[in-house]
Amino acid sequence: MFELGSLALDRTVVDGAEPEPAQDDFWLELVGAIDGEGLSDERLVDELAGLERLTSGAAAAKARLTAELHTRRTTRDAEAGVPTARRARGVAHEVALARRESPHAGREHVTLGVVLVGEMPETLKALTRGDINEYAAQLMVRETADLSREDRMTVDATLGPQLSGCGNREIVGLVRRMAYELDTEGAEARARAAKARRRVTCRALGNGMSRISGDLPAPYVTAAMQSLRDYADRLRALGDERSRDQVMADEFAERLDRPASHGGRRAEIQLVMNAEMVLGADRETPVHLVGYGPLPYGVAAEFLADPEGEVLIRRLFTNPDDNSLVAMDSKGIVFHGGLRRLLYARDGETCRTPWCDAPVRHGDHVTPRARGGRTTLDGGQGLCEACNYAKEAPGWRHQTQTSWPERHTTRITTPTRHTHWSQAPPLPVHPSPAPRARRPLLVELYYNVPIELVA
């Protein structure tokens, strides 16, 4: 048995001496031999958390070492007169071999190390502290790849210190939204170029299965997926014994296989904008497509201009202090119906459990109804199916800590009595300017997209 809390890694190189291989073997054997024998449940969880922080810290160290290796190879090649485009060409392969990964992975690691050290110091600090893991750091680097060095550093300085507790989807959404604001014209140009590359591909999976994939504009994909989900929910409510995924897959294949008929029904998608964006006065703030994330304003405007669509508007009332959702127009809505829609609008499309990236599927009672939970906005939260089922296991407890108009916050207590906090996100766009005495408004556009079905 070994307690991580007592571990102190001292890898300082004295007088330029390289660490001996035996030292590496020592630490490998020490950490690799850790087991849970004799530890309490609480201590087991603490050790897991400590090891995860250690893993993140090691990833930060690998990033710095990789960046240093790249710098040395670049300098050496420059002194040898190697053309700029060919300098440090073999570093990715060296890194890949050292990490026992493919050359492609090695190139990603080199990019990660160079960018973190040279342009994203706050993200590197978050990785060093264990606030994020290596994959989250890679997301920060990938999603800012098209920005200038100055804009990338702005994103890093703004978001880097705030990454603790963010899931991968949330990180991607935050970075994209800010990137669109910093480089609106570039974002719209890249989106139009991506639309021009739309295509459908097929890949064999084995076991008699294949995968068909389409690179398509996000609004149309969101609408099509919602149409399939609605269809599957109706059939299951009528007693269909197939799983939801099976119904959606079968219906998807049937819709592709049969010729489209005239007419059909419409699928609804939601776009969150402020009043200035609706009127075209604000073209820099990205639009939020519920179920997907931020879109460049110009892309959403072109989509809304489609003469085949129908647009309905509902107002969202926000708290002027933190831009959290506090109310919604009551028309067209009824924890099923209107209250459910308000709950989903407040909590966003990602599960409220910290670090969970799954989409919201259940309007859940924070405190189960059997134990007195209330069917109110304060008493509800948006969770994915897995998290909703997990909280029903013995020892789990969710409690609402705030009430309107404060930002909705819940406390999660695990069976080992560890505590985590979940706070509803601010709405994805800023409210329209308004006097403090009045609550600022956002606008939620419901766009009905024609989905052609077979009669």
C-alpha positions in Angstrom: 0.0 0.0 0.0 1.3 3.4 -0.9 -0.2 6.9 -0.1 0.3 9.3 -3.0 0.2 12.3 -0.6 3.7 11.4 0.6 5.1 11.2 -2.9 7.7 13.9 -3.7 9.2 13.7 -7.2 12.6 15.3 -7.2 14.0 15.0 -10.8 16.4 18.0 -10.6 19.4 17.4 -12.8 22.6 18.2 -10.8 25.6 19.7 -12.6 24.1 18.9 -16.0 24.0 15.1 -15.3 21.4 13.1 -17.0 19.0 11.1 -14.8 20.0 7.4 -14.6 17.7 4.8 -16.1 17.5 3.2 -12.7 15.8 6.3 -11.4 13.1 5.9 -14.0 12.7 2.2 -13.1 12.4 3.2 -9.5 9.6 5.6 -10.0 7.8 3.3 -12.4 7.9 0.4 -10.0 6.9 2.6 -7.1 3.8 4.1 -8.8 3.0 1.0 -10.8 2.8 -1.0 -7.5 0.2 1.2 -5.9 -3.0 -0.7 -4.9 -6.0 -0.1 -2.7 -5.4 -2.7 -0.1 -6.0 -1.4 3.4 -7.3 2.0 2.2 -10.8 3.3 3.1 -13.2 4.2 0.4 -12.6 7.9 0.9 -8.8 7.3 0.6 -9.2 5.3 -2.6 -11.0 8.2 -4.2 -8.4 10.6 -2.9 -5.6 8.5 -4.4 -7.4 8.3 -7.8 -7.7 12.1 -7.8 -4.1 12.5 -6.8 -2.9 10.2 -9.5 -4.9 12.0 -12.1 -3.3 15.3 -11.1 0.0 13.6 -11.3 -0.8 12.4 -14.8 -1.7 15.9 -15.8 1.4 17.3 -14.3 3.5 14.7 -16.2 1.7 15.7 -19.4 2.7 19.3 -18.7 6.3 18.2 -18.2 6.3 16.3 -21.4 5.0 19.3 -23.2 7.8 21.5 -21.9 10.4 18.8 -22.7 9.0 18.4 -26.2 9.1 22.1 -26.8 12.7 22.3 -25.6 13.7 19.4 -27.9 12.0 21.2 -30.8 13.8 24.4 -30.0 17.2 22.7 -29.9 16.7 20.9 -33.1 15.5 24.1 -34.8 18.5 26.0 -33.6 20.9 23.2 -34.6 19.4 23.0 -38.1 19.5 26.8 -38.5 23.2 26.9 -37.6 23.8 24.1 -40.2 22.1 26.1 -42.9 19.0 23.8 -43.2 16.1 25.6 -45.0 13.4 26.9 -42.7 10.8 24.5 -44.0 13.0 21.5 -43.2 14.2 22.4 -39.8 13.3 20.1 -36.9 11.7 17.7 -39.4 12.5 14.6 -37.4 11.5 15.8 -34.0 8.0 14.3 -34.2 9.4 10.9 -35.0 11.7 11.1 -32.0 8.9 12.1 -29.7 6.7 9.4 -31.1 9.3 6.7 -30.5 10.0 7.9 -27.0 6.2 7.9 -26.2 5.6 4.6 -28.1 3.1 6.2 -30.4 2.6 6.8 -34.1 4.4 9.6 -36.0 1.0 11.3 -36.5 0.6 11.3 -32.7 4.2 12.6 -32.4 3.4 15.5 -34.6 0.4 16.4 -32.4 2.5 16.2 -29.3 5.1 18.5 -30.8 2.4 21.1 -31.8 0.9 20.8 -28.4 4.3 21.4 -26.6 5.4 24.3 -28.9 2.1 26.1 -28.7 1.6 25.6 -24.9 5.1 26.9 -24.1 5.2 29.7 -26.6 1.6 31.0 -26.9 -0.7 29.5 -24.2 1.0 29.7 -20.8 -2.2 29.9 -18.8 -3.4 26.6 -20.4 0.0 25.1 -19.6 -0.4 26.2 -16.0 -3.9 24.7 -15.8 -2.4 21.4 -17.1 0.5 21.6 -14.5 -2.0 22.2 -11.7 -4.1 19.2 -12.8 -7.1 21.4 -13.5 -7.3 19.8 -17.0 -5.9 16.7 -18.7 -3.7 16.5 -21.8 -6.7 16.0 -24.1 -8.4 19.2 -22.9 -5.1 21.1 -23.5 -5.1 19.6 -27.1 -8.6 20.9 -27.6 -7.5 24.4 -26.6 -4.7 24.2 -29.1 -6.7 22.8 -31.9 -9.7 25.1 -31.6 -7.3 28.2 -31.8 -5.2 26.9 -34.7 -6.8 29.4 -37.2 -6.3 32.4 -34.9 -3.4 34.8 -35.0 -0.7 34.5 -32.3 -2.2 37.6 -30.5 -5.8 36.3 -30.6 -4.7 32.9 -29.5 -2.9 34.4 -26.5 -6.1 36.4 -25.7 -8.1 33.3 -25.6 -5.5 31.6 -23.4 -5.3 34.5 -21.0 -9.1 34.7 -20.7 -10.1 31.0 -20.6 -7.0 29.3 -19.3 -7.6 30.2 -15.6 -11.3 29.2 -15.9 -10.9 25.6 -17.2 -11.2 23.7 -14.0 -14.4 21.7 -14.0 -15.1 22.2 -17.7 -15.9 19.2 -19.8 -14.5 18.8 -23.3 -17.7 20.0 -25.1 -17.9 23.0 -22.8 -14.2 23.8 -23.6 -14.8 23.6 -27.3 -17.9 25.8 -27.1 -16.1 28.4 -25.0 -13.1 28.6 -27.3 -15.1 28.6 -30.5 -17.4 31.4 -29.3 -14.5 33.5 -28.3 -12.6 32.7 -31.5 -15.6 33.8 -33.6 -15.8 37.1 -31.7 -12.1 37.8 -32.2 -12.0 37.0 -35.9 -15.6 37.2 -37.2 -14.8 37.6 -40.8 -12.2 34.7 -40.8 -14.7 32.5 -39.0 -17.4 33.1 -41.5 -15.0 32.6 -44.4 -13.9 29.3 -42.9 -17.5 28.2 -42.3 -18.4 28.9 -46.0 -15.3 27.0 -47.2 -16.3 24.1 -45.0 -19.8 24.1 -46.4 -18.4 23.9 -49.9 -16.6 20.7 -48.8 -19.8 18.9 -47.7 -20.0 15.3 -48.6 -21.2 11.8 -47.6 -18.9 8.9 -47.1 -19.2 5.2 -46.2 -16.9 3.0 -44.3 -17.0 -0.8 -43.6 -17.0 -1.7 -39.9 -17.0 -5.5 -40.0 -19.5 -7.9 -38.5 -21.9 -7.0 -41.4 -22.1 -3.3 -40.4 -21.1 -0.1 -42.2 -21.0 3.5 -41.2 -22.4 6.3 -43.4 -21.1 9.8 -42.5 -22.1 13.2 -43.8 -20.2 16.5 -43.4 -23.1 18.9 -43.6 -24.1 22.4 -42.2 -24.8 22.1 -38.5 -28.4 23.6 -38.6 -29.6 20.9 -41.0 -27.9 18.1 -39.1 -29.4 19.3 -35.8 -32.9 19.5 -37.4 -32.5 16.0 -38.9 -31.4 14.5 -35.6 -34.2 16.1 -33.8 -36.7 14.7 -36.3 -35.3 11.2 -35.8 -35.4 11.5 -32.0 -39.0 12.7 -32.1 -39.9 9.8 -34.4 -38.2 7.3 -32.1 -39.8 8.7 -29.0 -43.3 8.4 -30.5 -42.8 4.8 -31.6 -41.4 3.8 -28.2 -44.3 5.5 -26.5 -46.7 3.4 -28.7 -44.9 0.2 -27.5 -42.1 -0.4 -30.0 -39.7 -2.8 -28.3 -36.6 -1.6 -30.2 -34.2 0.7 -28.4 -34.2 4.4 -29.2 -31.0 4.1 -31.2 -32.3 1.1 -33.1 -35.4 3.0 -34.1 -33.4 6.0 -35.2 -31.0 3.9 -37.2 -33.8 2.0 -39.0 -35.7 5.1 -39.8 -32.5 6.8 -41.0 -31.9 4.0 -43.5 -35.5 4.0 -44.7 -35.5 7.7 -45.3 -32.3 7.4 -47.4 -33.5 4.4 -49.3 -36.9 5.8 -50.4 -37.6 8.7 -52.8 -38.5 11.9 -51.0 -42.2 12.8 -51.2 -43.7 16.2 -51.4 -44.7 17.7 -48.1 -43.8 16.1 -44.9 -43.4 17.7 -41.5 -41.1 20.3 -40.0 -38.4 19.9 -37.4 -37.7 22.7 -34.9 -34.3 24.0 -34.0 -33.4 26.8 -31.6 -31.0 29.7 -32.2 -30.3 32.1 -29.2 -29.5 35.7 -30.2 -29.8 39.1 -28.7 -32.0 41.8 -30.2 -29.1 43.6 -31.9 -28.2 40.3 -33.6 -31.7 39.8 -34.8 -31.8 43.3 -36.3 -28.4 42.9 -37.9 -26.7 45.6 -35.8 -24.4 43.1 -34.0 -22.5 40.8 -36.4 -19.6 40.0 -34.2 -21.3 38.0 -31.4 -21.7 34.3 -32.5 -25.2 32.8 -32.5 -25.8 29.8 -30.3 -27.4 26.8 -32.0 -28.9 24.7 -29.2 -27.7 21.1 -29.5 -24.5 22.2 -31.4 -22.9 25.3 -30.0 -21.7 28.7 -31.4 -22.1 29.6 -35.1 -20.6 32.6 -36.9 -23.3 35.2 -37.2 -23.1 35.3 -41.0 -23.7 31.6 -41.3 -26.8 31.7 -39.1 -28.1 34.8 -40.9 -27.9 33.0 -44.2 -29.7 30.0 -42.7 -32.5 32.2 -41.4 -32.9 33.8 -44.8 -34.0 30.5 -46.3 -37.5 31.2 -47.7 -38.6 27.6 -46.9 -38.2 28.0 -43.2 -40.5 29.6 -40.6 -39.2 31.6 -37.7 -41.0 32.0 -34.3 -39.7 34.2 -31.5 -39.7 33.7 -27.7 -38.2 36.1 -25.3 -35.7 35.0 -22.6 -35.4 37.1 -19.5 -31.9 37.2 -18.0 -30.3 38.4 -14.7 -28.4 41.6 -15.4 -25.6 40.6 -13.0 -24.4 37.3 -14.4 -26.5 36.8 -17.6 -28.2 33.7 -16.2 -31.7 32.7 -17.4 -34.5 33.5 -15.0 -37.7 33.3 -17.0 -39.2 32.7 -20.4 -42.3 33.8 -22.2 -45.0 31.3 -21.2 -46.6 31.0 -24.6 -46.0 27.7 -26.4 -44.6 25.9 -23.3 -45.7 23.6 -20.0 -40.8 19.6 -16.2 -42.8 18.3 -19.4 -43.7 21.1 -21.8 -42.9 24.7 -20.9 -41.1 24.1 -17.6 -38.9 21.5 -19.3 -38.0 23.9 -22.1 -37.1 26.6 -19.6 -35.0 24.0 -17.7 -33.1 23.0 -20.9 -32.6 26.6 -21.9 -31.1 27.5 -18.5 -28.8 24.5 -18.2 -27.7 24.4 -21.9 -27.3 21.2 -24.0 -24.6 19.6 -21.8 -25.2 17.5 -18.7 -24.9 19.5 -15.5 -22.6 16.9 -13.9 -19.1 18.4 -13.7 -16.8 17.2 -16.6 -19.7 15.3 -18.2 -19.9 15.9 -22.0 -23.1 14.0 -22.7 -26.1 15.9 -24.0 -29.0 16.6 -21.7 -31.7 14.0 -22.0 -33.7 14.2 -18.7 -35.3 17.0 -16.8 -34.3 15.7 -13.4 -35.5 16.5 -9.9 -32.5 17.6 -8.0 -34.0 16.1 -4.9 -36.1 13.0 -6.0 -39.8 13.5 -5.8 -40.0 10.5 -3.4 -38.0 12.5 -0.9 -39.9 15.8 -1.3 -38.3 17.2 -4.5 -40.3 20.0 -6.2 -41.3 20.3 -9.8 -40.0 23.8 -10.1 -37.2 25.6 -12.0 -35.1 25.7 -8.8 -35.9 22.1 -8.1 -34.8 20.8 -11.5 -31.6 20.2 -13.5 -30.7 19.0 -16.9 -28.8 15.6 -16.8 -27.8 12.9 -19.3 -29.4 9.5 -18.8 -26.4 7.9 -17.3 -25.9 10.6 -14.6 -29.6 10.7 -13.8 -29.5 6.9 -13.2 -26.2 7.1 -11.3 -27.6 9.7 -8.8 -30.3 7.2 -7.8 -27.7 4.7 -6.5 -27.3 4.5 -2.7 -25.1 7.1 -1.2 -25.5 9.8 -3.8 -27.2 13.1 -2.9 -27.9 16.2 -5.0 -29.1 19.4 -3.3 -30.2 22.8 -4.7 -28.1 25.5 -3.0 -29.6 28.7 -4.5 -33.0 30.0 -5.5 -34.1 32.5 -8.1 -32.9 35.1 -9.0 -29.5 33.8 -7.9 -27.6 31.6 -10.4 -28.8 28.0 -10.1 -26.2 25.9 -8.1 -26.4 22.4 -6.9 -24.1 20.4 -4.5 -23.3 16.8 -5.4 -22.2 14.5 -2.6 -20.8 11.1 -3.6 -21.0 7.8 -1.6 -17.5 8.6 -0.2 -18.7 12.0 1.0 -16.7 13.9 -1.6 -18.4 17.1 -2.6 -18.7 18.7 -6.1 -20.5 21.8 -7.3 -22.5 22.4 -10.4 -23.6 25.8 -11.6 -25.9 26.6 -14.4 -23.9 28.2 -17.3 -24.5 31.8 -18.3 -26.5 32.2 -21.5 -24.4 31.9 -24.6 -24.9 35.4 -25.9 -24.8 38.8 -24.0 -28.2 40.5 -23.3 -29.2 43.6 -25.2 -28.2 46.8 -23.3 -30.9 47.9 -21.0 -31.3 50.0 -17.9 -30.5 48.1 -14.7 -34.1 48.6 -13.5 -35.3 46.3 -16.3 -34.2 42.8 -17.0 -32.4 42.6 -20.3 -33.8 40.4 -23.0 -32.5 37.8 -25.3 -34.4 36.3 -28.2 -34.7 32.6 -28.9 -35.6 31.9 -32.5 -37.4 28.7 -33.3 -36.7 27.8 -36.9 -38.9 25.2 -38.5 -36.9 23.3 -41.1 -38.8 21.3 -43.8 -37.9 17.6 -43.4 -39.0 15.6 -46.4 -40.6 12.3 -45.5 -41.9 9.4 -47.5 -45.6 9.0 -47.4 
